[in-house]
Amino acid sequence: MEVILREDIDKLGIRGEMVKVAAGYARNFLLPKKLAVAATDANRKIVEQERQSHLRKEAKQIGEAQELAKLVGAVTVTITRKAGEGDHLFGSVTANDIAEALTLQHFNVERRKIQLDEPIRTLGEHKVTVRLHREVTADVTVNVVREE
């Protein structure tokens, strides 16, 4: 069955693209969740208009994210934790901790946008990537210091 995607779907396609999927997948998942519409001439015109509107919004969001990336990239976040010998932390610094520290500096960043492969477990400076948009990322310096 051919459908036109209304949203970007990983490993399937991007918004506005016409893809061929199994009938059950379309009928039971894509169509009820309004992630796609049936590939008819009328729907093609409607989806094309939506796509043009989405592209304009996307361009605006990318511009805003790039401005925020410049500001966030210059920020250094300091987090204090108890540490033992060898500069190993009792516990760890997680994406949630970094998000809270950024909020204290008036940058509202969701913890899900902070890309931390594994929690920070040592003292010192660490570079952490923040994905502000699908195409825009910024590096934040996280300085973990010993709690007195």
C-alpha positions as YAML, in Angstrom:
chain: A
units: angstrom
residues:
- id: 1
  name: MET
  ca: [0.00, 0.00, 0.00]
- id: 2
  name: GLU
  ca: [1.30, 3.45, -0.88]
- id: 3
  name: VAL
  ca: [1.01, 6.23, 1.68]
- id: 4
  name: ILE
  ca: [2.26, 9.81, 1.95]
- id: 5
  name: LEU
  ca: [4.08, 10.54, 5.19]
- id: 6
  name: ARG
  ca: [2.89, 13.52, 7.23]
- id: 7
  name: GLU
  ca: [5.78, 13.27, 9.73]
- id: 8
  name: ASP
  ca: [9.41, 12.17, 9.61]
- id: 9
  name: ILE
  ca: [9.59, 8.50, 10.60]
- id: 10
  name: ASP
  ca: [12.94, 6.85, 11.33]
- id: 11
  name: LYS
  ca: [13.95, 4.13, 8.88]
- id: 12
  name: LEU
  ca: [10.89, 4.81, 6.71]
- id: 13
  name: GLY
  ca: [11.08, 8.28, 5.20]
- id: 14
  name: ILE
  ca: [10.70, 12.01, 5.60]
- id: 15
  name: ARG
  ca: [7.63, 14.24, 5.64]
- id: 16
  name: GLY
  ca: [5.90, 14.52, 2.25]
- id: 17
  name: GLU
  ca: [7.54, 11.42, 0.81]
- id: 18
  name: MET
  ca: [5.45, 8.69, -0.81]
- id: 19
  name: VAL
  ca: [6.44, 5.25, 0.48]
- id: 20
  name: LYS
  ca: [5.23, 1.71, 0.00]
- id: 21
  name: VAL
  ca: [4.41, -0.10, 3.26]
- id: 22
  name: ALA
  ca: [2.55, -3.21, 4.30]
- id: 23
  name: ALA
  ca: [-1.22, -2.73, 4.35]
- id: 24
  name: GLY
  ca: [-1.49, -3.76, 8.00]
- id: 25
  name: TYR
  ca: [1.23, -1.32, 9.07]
- id: 26
  name: ALA
  ca: [-0.57, 1.51, 7.30]
- id: 27
  name: ARG
  ca: [-4.05, 0.53, 8.45]
- id: 28
  name: ASN
  ca: [-3.18, -0.23, 12.07]
- id: 29
  name: PHE
  ca: [-0.41, 2.24, 12.86]
- id: 30
  name: LEU
  ca: [0.31, 5.02, 10.36]
- id: 31
  name: LEU
  ca: [-3.24, 6.05, 9.43]
- id: 32
  name: PRO
  ca: [-4.84, 5.99, 12.93]
- id: 33
  name: LYS
  ca: [-1.96, 8.03, 14.40]
- id: 34
  name: LYS
  ca: [-2.21, 10.46, 11.47]
- id: 35
  name: LEU
  ca: [1.44, 9.87, 10.59]
- id: 36
  name: ALA
  ca: [0.47, 9.20, 6.97]
- id: 37
  name: VAL
  ca: [-2.42, 9.48, 4.54]
- id: 38
  name: ALA
  ca: [-3.44, 7.28, 1.61]
- id: 39
  name: ALA
  ca: [-1.68, 8.21, -1.63]
- id: 40
  name: THR
  ca: [-4.48, 9.85, -3.65]
- id: 41
  name: ASP
  ca: [-4.27, 12.93, -5.89]
- id: 42
  name: ALA
  ca: [-6.25, 15.08, -3.44]
- id: 43
  name: ASN
  ca: [-4.09, 14.00, -0.53]
- id: 44
  name: ARG
  ca: [-0.91, 14.69, -2.52]
- id: 45
  name: LYS
  ca: [-1.94, 18.32, -2.95]
- id: 46
  name: ILE
  ca: [-2.85, 18.73, 0.72]
- id: 47
  name: VAL
  ca: [0.37, 17.11, 1.92]
- id: 48
  name: GLU
  ca: [2.44, 19.28, -0.45]
- id: 49
  name: GLN
  ca: [0.88, 22.41, 1.06]
- id: 50
  name: GLU
  ca: [1.56, 21.09, 4.57]
- id: 51
  name: ARG
  ca: [5.15, 20.30, 3.56]
- id: 52
  name: GLN
  ca: [5.74, 23.85, 2.29]
- id: 53
  name: SER
  ca: [4.36, 25.25, 5.54]
- id: 54
  name: HIS
  ca: [6.50, 22.85, 7.55]
- id: 55
  name: LEU
  ca: [9.65, 23.84, 5.62]
- id: 56
  name: ARG
  ca: [9.07, 27.50, 6.50]
- id: 57
  name: LYS
  ca: [8.58, 26.64, 10.19]
- id: 58
  name: GLU
  ca: [11.63, 24.35, 10.11]
- id: 59
  name: ALA
  ca: [13.82, 27.12, 8.68]
- id: 60
  name: LYS
  ca: [12.70, 29.45, 11.46]
- id: 61
  name: GLN
  ca: [13.38, 26.80, 14.13]
- id: 62
  name: ILE
  ca: [16.84, 26.11, 12.73]
- id: 63
  name: GLY
  ca: [17.67, 29.81, 12.87]
- id: 64
  name: GLU
  ca: [16.52, 30.06, 16.48]
- id: 65
  name: ALA
  ca: [18.43, 26.91, 17.41]
- id: 66
  name: GLN
  ca: [21.63, 28.27, 15.83]
- id: 67
  name: GLU
  ca: [21.32, 31.48, 17.85]
- id: 68
  name: LEU
  ca: [20.78, 29.46, 21.03]
- id: 69
  name: ALA
  ca: [23.73, 27.22, 20.11]
- id: 70
  name: LYS
  ca: [26.04, 30.24, 20.02]
- id: 71
  name: LEU
  ca: [24.90, 31.26, 23.51]
- id: 72
  name: VAL
  ca: [24.93, 27.76, 25.00]
- id: 73
  name: GLY
  ca: [28.32, 26.95, 23.44]
- id: 74
  name: ALA
  ca: [29.95, 29.71, 25.50]
- id: 75
  name: VAL
  ca: [28.47, 28.46, 28.80]
- id: 76
  name: THR
  ca: [30.44, 26.58, 31.44]
- id: 77
  name: VAL
  ca: [28.37, 24.69, 33.99]
- id: 78
  name: THR
  ca: [29.87, 23.90, 37.39]
- id: 79
  name: ILE
  ca: [28.50, 20.97, 39.37]
- id: 80
  name: THR
  ca: [29.74, 20.02, 42.83]
- id: 81
  name: ARG
  ca: [29.78, 16.42, 43.99]
- id: 82
  name: LYS
  ca: [31.38, 14.39, 46.75]
- id: 83
  name: ALA
  ca: [34.43, 12.52, 45.53]
- id: 84
  name: GLY
  ca: [36.79, 9.93, 46.93]
- id: 85
  name: GLU
  ca: [40.42, 9.19, 46.25]
- id: 86
  name: GLY
  ca: [41.50, 9.16, 42.63]
- id: 87
  name: ASP
  ca: [38.94, 11.86, 41.78]
- id: 88
  name: HIS
  ca: [36.12, 9.32, 41.40]
- id: 89
  name: LEU
  ca: [32.68, 10.56, 42.33]
- id: 90
  name: PHE
  ca: [30.38, 8.97, 44.87]
- id: 91
  name: GLY
  ca: [27.54, 8.64, 42.39]
- id: 92
  name: SER
  ca: [27.57, 10.41, 39.03]
- id: 93
  name: VAL
  ca: [26.54, 13.48, 37.05]
- id: 94
  name: THR
  ca: [23.64, 12.72, 34.72]
- id: 95
  name: ALA
  ca: [21.91, 14.58, 31.90]
- id: 96
  name: ASN
  ca: [19.24, 15.62, 34.38]
- id: 97
  name: ASP
  ca: [21.86, 17.30, 36.59]
- id: 98
  name: ILE
  ca: [23.28, 19.17, 33.60]
- id: 99
  name: ALA
  ca: [19.79, 20.27, 32.51]
- id: 100
  name: GLU
  ca: [19.11, 21.64, 35.99]
- id: 101
  name: ALA
  ca: [22.43, 23.51, 36.02]
- id: 102
  name: LEU
  ca: [21.63, 25.02, 32.60]
- id: 103
  name: THR
  ca: [18.18, 26.05, 33.88]
- id: 104
  name: LEU
  ca: [19.87, 27.90, 36.75]
- id: 105
  name: GLN
  ca: [21.78, 29.86, 34.10]
- id: 106
  name: HIS
  ca: [18.48, 30.65, 32.29]
- id: 107
  name: PHE
  ca: [18.83, 28.13, 29.45]
- id: 108
  name: ASN
  ca: [15.82, 25.82, 29.29]
- id: 109
  name: VAL
  ca: [17.10, 22.61, 27.74]
- id: 110
  name: GLU
  ca: [15.28, 19.31, 28.10]
- id: 111
  name: ARG
  ca: [17.34, 16.50, 29.59]
- id: 112
  name: ARG
  ca: [16.55, 14.31, 26.56]
- id: 113
  name: LYS
  ca: [18.40, 16.77, 24.33]
- id: 114
  name: ILE
  ca: [21.61, 16.36, 26.32]
- id: 115
  name: GLN
  ca: [23.61, 13.58, 24.69]
- id: 116
  name: LEU
  ca: [25.53, 11.80, 27.40]
- id: 117
  name: ASP
  ca: [26.62, 8.28, 26.46]
- id: 118
  name: GLU
  ca: [27.18, 7.38, 30.08]
- id: 119
  name: PRO
  ca: [27.06, 9.42, 33.29]
- id: 120
  name: ILE
  ca: [30.13, 11.43, 34.29]
- id: 121
  name: ARG
  ca: [31.94, 9.70, 37.16]
- id: 122
  name: THR
  ca: [35.17, 11.72, 37.50]
- id: 123
  name: LEU
  ca: [36.13, 15.23, 38.51]
- id: 124
  name: GLY
  ca: [37.34, 17.73, 35.93]
- id: 125
  name: GLU
  ca: [36.12, 19.35, 32.74]
- id: 126
  name: HIS
  ca: [33.97, 17.39, 30.32]
- id: 127
  name: LYS
  ca: [32.50, 18.39, 26.95]
- id: 128
  name: VAL
  ca: [28.84, 17.44, 26.60]
- id: 129
  name: THR
  ca: [26.87, 17.71, 23.36]
- id: 130
  name: VAL
  ca: [23.42, 19.29, 23.44]
- id: 131
  name: ARG
  ca: [21.17, 18.63, 20.44]
- id: 132
  name: LEU
  ca: [19.06, 21.77, 20.13]
- id: 133
  name: HIS
  ca: [17.56, 20.72, 16.80]
- id: 134
  name: ARG
  ca: [17.90, 17.76, 14.49]
- id: 135
  name: GLU
  ca: [20.59, 19.67, 12.53]
- id: 136
  name: VAL
  ca: [22.00, 21.93, 15.28]
- id: 137
  name: THR
  ca: [24.19, 20.85, 18.19]
- id: 138
  name: ALA
  ca: [26.29, 22.74, 20.74]
- id: 139
  name: ASP
  ca: [29.04, 21.68, 23.12]
- id: 140
  name: VAL
  ca: [28.66, 22.68, 26.77]
- id: 141
  name: THR
  ca: [31.60, 22.53, 29.14]
- id: 142
  name: VAL
  ca: [30.68, 20.76, 32.38]
- id: 143
  name: ASN
  ca: [33.13, 21.33, 35.22]
- id: 144
  name: VAL
  ca: [32.71, 18.77, 38.01]
- id: 145
  name: VAL
  ca: [34.36, 19.92, 41.24]
- id: 146
  name: ARG
  ca: [34.86, 18.34, 44.65]
- id: 147
  name: GLU
  ca: [32.33, 19.22, 47.34]
- id: 148
  name: GLU
  ca: [34.02, 20.49, 50.49]
...
